[in-house]
Amino acid sequence: MPVVVELDVMLARRKMRSKELAQRIDLTEQQVSQLKSGKVRGMRFDTLSRICDVLQCQPGDLLRYEPGPEAEGD
């Protein structure tokens, strides 16, 4: 997928564990783990907003566009 979630990078910068983030944004640890690993195909804007609020960052700090072979056909 050409959009890469870099939640793990921001968590490391903020010295925060996934468990703490999950509690503060009202998600399960498993959901946060799936976000970190890129195993999700989408994210709700309210979830992204809560993550940005807790981590004091912008959406662009968490998401990166990385074009790949599937993007060339568009």
C-alpha positions as CSV (number, residue, x, y, z in Angstrom):
1,M,0.0,0.0,0.0
2,P,1.5,3.4,-0.9
3,V,0.5,5.1,2.4
4,V,2.7,4.0,5.2
5,V,1.7,4.6,8.9
6,E,4.7,5.6,11.0
7,L,3.0,5.4,14.3
8,D,5.9,3.4,15.8
9,V,8.3,6.2,15.0
10,M,6.2,8.8,16.7
11,L,5.6,6.6,19.7
12,A,9.4,6.2,20.1
13,R,9.9,9.9,19.8
14,R,7.4,10.6,22.5
15,K,8.7,7.7,24.6
16,M,5.2,6.2,24.9
17,R,4.2,2.6,24.8
18,S,1.4,1.3,22.6
19,K,-0.5,0.3,25.7
20,E,-0.6,3.8,27.0
21,L,-1.7,5.3,23.7
22,A,-4.4,2.7,23.4
23,Q,-5.8,3.6,26.8
24,R,-5.7,7.3,26.1
25,I,-7.4,7.1,22.7
26,D,-9.9,4.4,23.7
27,L,-8.7,1.7,21.3
28,T,-7.6,-1.8,22.1
29,E,-3.9,-2.7,22.2
30,Q,-4.5,-5.0,19.2
31,Q,-6.0,-2.1,17.2
32,V,-3.0,0.1,17.9
33,S,-0.7,-2.8,17.0
34,Q,-2.4,-3.3,13.7
35,L,-2.0,0.5,13.0
36,K,1.7,0.3,13.8
37,S,2.3,-2.8,11.6
38,G,0.4,-1.3,8.6
39,K,-2.2,-4.2,8.6
40,V,-5.1,-1.8,8.3
41,R,-6.6,-0.5,5.0
42,G,-8.0,2.7,6.5
43,M,-8.3,4.8,9.6
44,R,-11.2,7.0,10.7
45,F,-10.4,10.7,10.9
46,D,-11.6,10.9,14.5
47,T,-9.1,8.2,15.4
48,L,-6.3,10.0,13.6
49,S,-7.3,13.2,15.4
50,R,-7.2,11.5,18.8
51,I,-3.8,10.1,18.1
52,C,-2.5,13.5,17.0
53,D,-3.9,15.1,20.1
54,V,-2.2,12.6,22.5
55,L,1.1,12.6,20.6
56,Q,1.0,16.3,19.9
57,C,1.8,15.9,16.2
58,Q,0.3,16.5,12.8
59,P,-1.2,13.8,10.5
60,G,1.8,14.2,8.2
61,D,4.0,13.1,11.1
62,L,2.2,9.7,11.1
63,L,1.5,9.1,7.4
64,R,4.0,8.9,4.5
65,Y,3.2,8.3,0.8
66,E,5.4,5.7,-0.8
67,P,4.5,5.0,-4.4
68,G,4.8,1.5,-5.5
69,P,3.9,-0.7,-8.5
70,E,0.2,-0.6,-7.8
71,A,0.2,3.2,-7.9
72,E,1.5,3.3,-11.5
73,G,-1.7,2.0,-13.1
74,D,-3.7,5.0,-11.8
